[in-house]
Structures are given as structure tokens and as C-alpha cells.
């Protein structure tokens, strides 16, 4: 690491907007700005997904007024606090992005990857924001603005009683209208109010839209059982805060639920959440150089091994069963950073999303690189694997989502979007893929049919996404400090929590009873899911 980079890492947090640029040949910050988004001073684009740790003033405290949230219920809150990203619906939120299926792509077999420049030469396609500069070369992920220390968060107990649920398009029988649910009511997109697009009879704003194969968008009439029934949470209650001490870019929960692993600068901390009010980690795994962020950590199914990747060319494999956790192997790739990891269900293979766009496939038994999937033309940012282990899904800063056949080692499909992809999750019960966009949209694609859903409750980029094991719901988190829980696939809002800073990472326990989030204000939050 150059002395210049060390100097940049030592500057005061207030100057952190000058993101660290790891590629010497491209040493300029490119500003990408939404026309009206006053919060977007931090949205400079850099060569990689870079963690920015400057905490700014919070994005406006949540409105005090509370009202039900449904698709098309008037929230009645037109006032926006100063500085909130009002009207920041991305320009593609009314025109669905095309979702083309392309055959082809492919991989390089064999143990030696062909050397490829770690830094893409061309500029990424321009972002979907009006007025964005086309030269953007990838986002400064995870954007950590929007949380002053001690910022105004939601009350810890998002109790169902506090926020009554009302009718969903009047489709629930009147007797059920009082069914209560933990929802925080405020209006994310006042620009969608009004008689034009995005309203249902009565001119009330909707947040969930069905997009047909022809690109027609219609607000979704939620079914009567959208928010009731077995396996659908009522709300989530904050039960613990884990003071990691650095921005938490990665979190994972053990199975059975006992330990939480939080990845930050240079290390992963291990917390025993079975002890109430845990305040100190039970151990610390020093994985990377002190100033480099962990970007992903994944447990093997038996819970005895943790794989850690981040802003380094090596991925470390930790033996958690040893008396003291120790590194038992390292995987070294040609790419300068790993943005995301996935493990095959049989624990034999690890997949890493590389900053050069390649997907590296590792044999965990022999610790060798066995294949590379090549196709993304900019960094690969997120990944998930089908529950049967035959298919891989990856998202990239090249605005594409791709699926790969793991038996044949080739690309199956490509979906093109008008925004960079920051997060995705494949539904464990099949059929649906949820994708989190830089544009603030969440899109839920059907794996074999062309129709999809587009969900508009985030006000800023969607930084992480995770399905519950039952497949009936999923959560997304964003730079807007929000944790949103959605019904699969049509996106009825189940509950929502506003944290005090950007929410960069999340995981759901395998029994669907706990959610953990990692945030820009240097902590992780443990929620209990209430049914």
C-alpha cells in the first residue's frame, strides 16, 4: 500500500468524502449528484465500492406523525424535514428497466485465471438519476451519510399496537381493519403524489408496482392475506446493540442462533447474543490490514468455519473450532478486493465477487481456484446461490444481474437495468430474485417469466438484501437509514425500522426469528422478529 494511500487513511473523518482510490491511474473523484437530493454530497463515484466513514447530519428525523402504510393509503405527510432527499424517485422509477435475457457469457476453466486489469477502463453506463454525470465509475459503497452520532432513530420497540394497519385497498374484511402491525408511516416519495402516474383511484400514492413483459406498470392490489398468515412477521423489536467500534460492512448469524459476526475495519468481531445485553465481543479475528474493510463474511453450514473477504486480494478461512479461532488457509486472487461471498450448500465450493468483475470459484478442500465466471464489465457487487446449489446469481456495477449454470459453468441469463446493482437475494423456495438498486428501487424478478415487481419505499441506494428461510418475506436496507421487511413477491410492507445511520448489511437467522443489521454508526443491531 502506497504512502499516499496511508496518508488518505489517516486524514480526519470529516475529509473522508475524498474516497480512497486504489487505482493509481484513475486518481480523481467524480461527483454524481441527484438533481434535488441535498443529502448526496457524499455520492462521489470512485473506482471501487469504497467505504466512506464520514457521518453527516442525519437525513432528517422521521416524521413524528404516524399513519398506516399500505400500497396507496394516503400517508398525509407532505412536510419534509430540511435536507431530506425529497422527490428523489429515480428517473427510471416510472419507466421500468428492460430485462433482457441473453444467452452466452462463459468462464475460464482451469486453475490459473487469465490476468485481467483490475480496473475497468471504460466508464460505467450513466446512472439512472437525472443530471448524473455519465463518467461515473462505480459507487462509493457503502454510502455512510445520514447519521449524526445519537441521531434520531425510531423507538426501539416498534410495537404493533403503536401503528395500526388499516385497509389494504379495502380488500380486508372490515373486522380485520384493526389488526395491528409495526409500521412506521411517513411518505418516502411525495413526488409520486398527484393525479398522474403512480396513483390509484383517489390519487393516493402507491409504492408497489407490477411491471408486465411489455413494460406496463400498475399498482399492485395486495391480496387479503398479504400481511396475515403463518410465517409472516407482525413487527421487529430491537433487543441488543453490538458496539463494534467501526463501520459494520458485513454481518452474519450462526445456526443455531448464538453468535453474531460483525465485519468492520481490518477485523471480524464475534458476539454471543445468547447472553442478554452482551456488551463485549467474545473474540476478534484480525483478517486484513488495519485500514482495510471486511466486505463479506460467511459461515459454512456446520458453523465451524468462517470465510472472510474484503479490501484485499486474499480471502481468509478461519477455524472457529480451534481453542482460539485461527486462520487455517488463505485464498489469493488476482483482484484487489472481494465485495461478496457465497458458499455452496455442500460446503465444498466458495464463490467470490471480485472488484474486477470476475466471479472466482474456489475448491475449499484444496484451497485452489477452479474456475472464473467472466462477464461483468465492472465490479461484481453481490451474489446468491440457489438452495439446490445448481445456479448462481450475481449483480454488478455494470448495471446487470446474471445467472450462471454451475454444472455446465456458463452464463444462463442476463438482466439489464438502468442502475448499478448493490444487493440481491434468491428466494429459498425458488422462483423469485430480489434486487437492490443504486437508484433506490427494489425489483423482484421472476426467474423464468418476464414480469416483475418494482418497490419504492427506500429513498436512497439499497445496500443489502436478505430472504427469510421460509421464503415468504425478505428485508432490504439502505443509505436512507431504513430496514424494510417485504412480502414475497409483491412487496407489501410488513414492517419498517429507521436506524440512526446508513444500514449497510443484514442477515436473518436460519429460524427466521432474528435480524441483525450493520450500520454506518459503528454498531450492529439485533432485532427479534415478532409473529
N, C-alpha and C positions, 0 to 999 in steps of 0.2 A: 504493500500500500504506500502510495506516494506521500511525501511530507505535506504536499498541498492538500491531500485528502484528510490527513491527520489534522491539519490546521482547520479545515472546514468542520471537522467533527468536534473541535474544541471550542468553536465560537458559541456565543451565548444563545440560549434558546430563542431569544427574540429575533435573531438573524436567521433562524432555521429555515425561513422561507427560501433562502438561497440553497436549494436542494443539492445534496451531494451528487455529483455526476461522475459515474465510474468510467466513462469512456473518454479518454483524453482528446480524441479527435472532435468530439462534439461538446464544446465547453460553453454552452450558452443556455440560459434559461428562457424557455419560450412561454409566454403568458397566453393562457387560453381562458377566455372570460365569457361567461354568460352575460348577455346584454344587461339584464336587470338584476343579476344576483350580487347583492352587496357583500355577500359572505365570501365571494370567490377570489378574494385577493390571494388566497393560498393556492389557487388552482393553476400553478405553473406546470408545464409539462417538462419532463426530463427524460433522459434516455431510458430509464428503467422505472419500474414501480418502486418508488422511493418512499421510505417512511419519513414523514415530516413531523417533528415533535413540538412545533410551536403551538401552544394553546392560546387561542384568541378569546375574545369575549364570546359568551355563549350566543348561539344563533337565535337569541330571543327566547325568553322563557315561554313555556307552554301557556296558552291562554287559560285564564282561571275558569272561564265558563266551561261547563261540561255538558255535552249533549250526546245523544246516541250516534253511533256510526253505522250506517248501512250504505248499500250502494244506491245513492240517490236520496238519502234523507238530508234535508237542509240542515247544515250544521249551525247556521245563523250566526257565524262568527266572521264578519267581514273585516274586522280590525286586525291588522297585523302589527306585531311589535317592530320597532325600528330595527333595521338590519336583518330581518328575517328574509330568506330568499323567496320573496313573493313572486308570483307569476313565473316560477322557474320551470314550468312544464317544458320539456324539451321539444324542439320543433318537430320531432318525429312522433310525438305522442298522439297526434291526431291522424297522422298517416302511418299505417303500420309498416314496419320494415319488411322488406321482401324476405322470404325464407326459401331460398332456392336449394334444391337438393342436387349435389354434384357427385358424380362417381369419380373414382380416381384417387389421387394422393398416393401415399405409399410410405415405405420405410426403408431404411438401410439395414439389412441384416448383418450378422457377424458381430464380433466383439469389439471391433475398432470403429468408432464413429468417424465419419469423414469430417475433417476440421472445417468449421464454418465460422465466419466472422461473428463474434459475439454481439456486435452492434449492427442492427439493420441499417442499411444505407439510405433507403428511401424514407420519405415521411409517411406516417400512417395516414389513412384516409381521414378527412377532416371530421371532427366530432359533429354530433347532431345539433349542437347548440347554435342558434343564430348568432352570427358575429364571431364564431370561433375561428381562430386562425388555422388555416389548413396545414400548417407545418408541424402540428403537434406530434410529438414522437413518443407518446405513451404517458400515462398519468402519474402524478406523484402520489402513488398509493402508499399507505392509506392516508387520505387527507385527514389530518388531525386538527382541524379547526373546529371551533364551536364549543369549547368548554373552558370557561374560566374555572380555576380551582374553586370548589364549593359552588359550582354553578347550580342554577335552579333545576333540579330534576323532578320527576314525578314523585308523589309519595311512595314510600317503599311498598306499601300494601295496596296493590291495585285491586281492591276488593270488589267483588262483583256487585255488592249492594250499592257501591258508590255511583256506579254508572249504569243506569237502566238501559236495556237493549231495545227497544221499540220494535216496530214492524219492519219486516224486510219486504219491501214492495207490497205491503199489505197481504202477503201470501200466508202469513201465520194466522192461525185461528185467533180471534180476539182474546180468548182466555190465556193465550201464551204471551201476550204482549208484555206482561210484567216480568217475564223471565229475565233475570239479571245476569250481567256479564261484565267482565272487567274491560271496559273500553274507554279510551281517553278521547274525548271528542274535540277536535279542532279541525280547521279546514286547510288541508295542505295546498290545494290548488284553486284559489279564488278565481284565477283567470279562466277556469272552466265553467264558472257560473254563467248564467245568462241563457238567452233563448237559442243560441246556435248549437254547435256540436257539443256533445258530452252532456246533454241534459235529457231527462226523461220527462214524461208529462208532468207539468207543474214547475218545470225549469229548475229542478233540484240537481245538484252536481252528483255525478256517479264516479266511482273510482275503479270499477272492474268492467272490462270490455271484452267481448268476444270478437275475434278477428277471423273472418271467413277466408277461404282459399283465394277468393277474389280481392281480398283486402278491405271488405266492408266491415266497419266497426259498429257494434251495437252494445249498449249497456247490458250487463247480464242480469236477468231476473233470477235471483237466488232461489233455490228450492226451499220448501218449508223446513227441511231438516238440515239446513246449511250450518247452523250453529248448535244443534242439539243432537244427541245420539251418542252411542258408545264410542269412546276413544277421542271425542272432541273436547279439548280443554274448555274450562269456563274462564279462567284467568291465570296469572302467574304472580307469585308472591316472592319478593326479594328476601332471601334468608341469610345471605352472607356476602361480605365484600372481601376479596383477597388482595391485599396491598402489595402488588408485585414490585412497584417502585420504578418501573419503566413502562413505556407504551406496550400494551399487550397485543401483539400481532397474530398470535396463534393460541388456541385453547383446545384441549381435548379431555374427555371424561373416561375413566376406566370402566370396565364391565366385569363384575358388578360395580355399581356406583360407590366408589370410596375415595379415589384420588382424582384430583384435577391437575392437569399440567398446563402451565402458562408460559408462553414463549415471548421473550422481550429482547432487550439488547444483550447479545452475547450468551445468554443462558436460558435454560428452562427451569422453572421452579415447580416443585411438587407439593401439593397441599392435600391433607387428609380432611375431606369435608364431612366424614362420618363423625368427627368430633365437633360438637356445636361451637360456633363462634371461633373457629380456627383463625388465629392471627399471624402465625408464622409458618413458613414452609417447612416440610419435614426433610427436604433435601434440595440441592441446587445442582443442575447439570451444566457445567461450563462447556458450551458447544463451539462457539465461534469467538473470533477476536472481540474485544470488549465493546467496540463501537458498531458492530455489525448485527443487524436484526435477524432473529429467528423468524421465518415466514410461515413455517408449517411444522406441525409435529403430529405423528400418527402412531397409535399403539397397534401392535399385532394383536389378533383376536385373543390370544392366551394371556395378554396383559403383562408378559414378561419382557417384552422388547419394545423400545420406543425409537422411532426413526425421526430424525430432525434435519430440516433443511432451511436454508436462508440465504443471506447475502454473502455467499462463499461458494467456491466450486466443489467443496466436499459436503457430502451428506453423512451424518454420523449415526451409527447404530448402537444403541445403549442397552446393556444388560441390566434390567431392573431387578432381576432375581439375585444378583450378587449381594453380599453383605452391605457393600456400598455400591450404588449404581456406577457402572464404568463403561467406557467405550469398548465395544468388542470388535468393531470393524468400521471402516470408512469407505464410502463410495466416492470416487473422484470423476467429475465430468469435465467436459471442455467449456461449459458455460460458466460465466462468472457468478450466477445466482440461480437459486431454486425458489420458485414462487409458490408451489403447491405440491403435495404428495398424495398418492393413493396406494393402497395395499390390496393385493388380490385376496379373495375370500379364503383361499387355501394357504395364505401366508407365504407363498413361495416367491412371489414377484412384487417388486415395488416400482411404481411409476413416478417420475419426477417431471414437473413442468419447468422448463428451463427458460431463462431470460432471453436466449437466442431463438426461441420459438419451437425448439425440438422437444419431443416427449421421450425421455430416456427410460428404457425398460431394464430393470436390474434383477438378476438372479440373486435372491437373498442368501441362498445356501452357499454359493461360491463367491458371492460379492463381486460379480462381473456384470459388465454392460452387455446385454444380449441382443439389443435391438434399439433403433431410434425411429420414432414416427416423425416424419418431416412433412410439413405442410403449412403450419402457421408462419406468416411472414413477419411477425413481430412477437414479442414475448408471450409465452403461454402462461396464463394467469390463474387458471382454476381447472379442477379435474374431478371426475367422479367415475365410479365403475359400477356396472350393473350387478345386481345381487348374485347372479349366476356366474359372474366372472368372465363372461364372453365378450363384453362390449365396453369400450371406454368412451367417455365424453370429455372433451376439453374445450375451454374457452380462451380467447386470446385478445391481445391488444390490437390485433389486425381486424377487429370487428366481426370475427367469425366464431361459430361453435361448430366443432367437428366431432363425428363419431368414428370409432376405429374398431375393426373386427380383430379381436385378439388371437383368434385361432389362425386366421389367414394373414394377419399382420398387414392389413391395408385399411385405407380410409374408406368408410362407407358413405357418409353424408357430410354435407357442408351447409350450414345455415348462415346467411349473410345478414348483418344488421347495420344500422347507421350509427352505432355507438360502440365504444370499446366494451368488452365483456370483463367484468371484475369477479363474478362468482357464479357458480352453478351447482345444482344438485339433481341427481336422478332419483325418482321416486322408487323406494324399495319394492313396492308392489307392482312396478312396471308402468309402462305407457307414457308417463309424463316426465318432462325435463323442465325444471325451473331455472331461469337465467337472470342474474342481476346485472344491470347495465350501469355504465358511467352516466347515462342520460337520466337516471333516477327511476326508470321503469323496471318492473319485474315482468318477464314474459314467461308463460307456461306453455311449452310446445308439446304437441302430441308426437310420439316417436315415429308413427307411421302415417298419420293423416296430416293434411296441410293446415288444419285450423289450429288456432291458439288463443290464449287469453293474455291480455295486457293489463297490468295492475298499477294503479297510480296512487300510492299513499306515501311514498318516500319523496322528500324534497331535494335530495341530492344523491350522489352516486351510491349504489348498493354494493357494500363492501364484502358481505358474507351471506351465505345461504345454506340452510341445512334442513333436510326432511326428517320428520319423526319416523321411528322404525315401523310404525303401523301404516305409514304412507298417507294417512288421512289429512295431515296438516304439515306445514313447513314454516320455518321462520326465516326472515331476512333482516339484515342490519345495515345501517347506513351512516354516512358522514353527517346526516341530519340528527344524529344522536338517538335515532329510533331503533327499537326492536319491534318488528311486526310479525304477528302469527297469522297465517292464512290457511283457508280451507283449500284442499286439493280438489280439483284443479282450478276452480273458477275464482278463487281468491276472495271469498267473503272474509272480512276482517274478524278474527277470533278475539285477539286482544292486542294491545299495543303498550309498550313501555317507553318512556322518554328518559334517557340517561343524561348525564351531565357533560358528555363529550362524545366525539365520534365513536361509533361502535364498529370495531374492525374485524372481529372474529366471533364465532359462536360454535357451540356444539350442543347436541341434545343427548342425554343419557340413553343407553340402549333400551331401558324400560320406559322411556318417554316421560319420566317423572321429574326430570331436572333439565334446566337450560343453563349453560354458562356462557357469558359474553366477555370479550376482552376489549378494553377501551383506551382512548387517547389520553385519559387522565390517569394512566399508570396503574390501573387496577382491573381485576376481573370481578364480575358479579354473578352470584349463584342464585337462580330462581327455582322455586318449587312450583311445578305445574299443578294447578288445582282442577279436578274434574267434577 
